[in-house]
Amino acid sequence: MKELLRSTDPTIMAFASALLEGEDIDCFQMDVNMSILEGGIGIFPRRMMVREEDYDNAVRVMRDNEIPLGK
């Protein structure tokens, strides 16, 4: 797995997940539990992971939809 996206905004993460699923690219959000424990104040970013073989296509999808990768 390779990190595609990092964000503290849950709406960006949800939108990115929907876009990737629409392109048949599997993704997994990491650090979700940490962001829940913080109480939703946005200190800890979530990370979106994709398979290495899907990474280039996933980056293209994010750029085409103007989603900042947050790295």
GUBAKOL-139677 format. One line per field, with one value per residue (C-alpha): residue number from 1; x, y, z. Coordinates in Angstrom, 1 decimal. Example, Ala and Ser with C-alpha at 12.3 -4.5 7.8 and 13.67 -1.06 7.14 Angstrom:
<pts>
zator	[1;2]
xx	[12.3;13.7]
yy	[-4.5;-1.1]
zz	[7.8;7.1]
</pts>
This chain:
<pts>
zator	[1;2;3;4;5;6;7;8;9;10;11;12;13;14;15;16;17;18;19;20;21;22;23;24;25;26;27;28;29;30;31;32;33;34;35;36;37;38;39;40;41;42;43;44;45;46;47;48;49;50;51;52;53;54;55;56;57;58;59;60;61;62;63;64;65;66;67;68;69;70;71]
xx	[0.0;1.1;-0.1;-2.1;-3.7;-3.5;-6.2;-7.9;-11.1;-13.5;-15.5;-12.4;-11.7;-15.2;-15.2;-11.8;-13.0;-16.1;-14.0;-11.6;-14.4;-15.9;-12.7;-12.5;-9.5;-9.5;-8.5;-8.2;-8.3;-5.8;-5.7;-9.5;-9.6;-7.0;-9.1;-12.2;-10.3;-9.2;-12.8;-13.1;-11.0;-8.8;-5.4;-4.6;-4.8;-6.3;-4.3;-5.8;-3.8;-4.0;-2.2;1.2;0.0;-3.0;-1.1;-0.5;-4.1;-5.3;-3.0;-4.5;-8.0;-7.2;-5.5;-8.4;-10.8;-8.5;-8.1;-4.9;-2.8;-1.7;1.8]
yy	[0.0;3.5;6.8;8.8;11.5;13.1;15.4;16.5;17.2;14.2;15.5;15.4;11.9;10.8;12.5;10.9;7.5;7.8;8.9;6.1;3.5;4.9;4.1;0.6;1.6;0.0;2.4;2.2;5.1;4.9;6.9;7.1;6.0;8.6;11.4;10.1;10.0;13.6;14.7;16.0;19.1;18.2;17.8;14.3;13.9;10.8;8.9;7.4;4.3;2.6;-0.4;0.5;-0.7;1.7;4.7;6.5;6.1;7.3;10.4;11.2;10.9;13.3;15.8;15.7;16.6;19.2;17.3;18.4;15.4;17.1;15.8]
zz	[0.0;-0.8;0.7;-1.8;0.2;3.7;5.1;8.2;6.3;6.4;3.4;1.2;2.3;1.5;-1.9;-2.7;-1.7;-3.9;-6.9;-6.5;-6.1;-9.3;-11.1;-9.5;-7.4;-4.0;-1.1;2.6;5.2;8.0;11.2;11.4;15.0;16.0;14.4;16.3;19.6;19.2;19.3;15.7;16.2;13.2;14.7;13.3;9.5;8.0;5.3;2.1;1.0;-2.4;-4.0;-5.5;-8.9;-8.7;-7.4;-10.7;-11.8;-8.4;-8.5;-12.0;-10.6;-7.7;-9.9;-12.5;-9.7;-8.1;-4.8;-3.0;-1.9;1.3;1.5]
</pts>
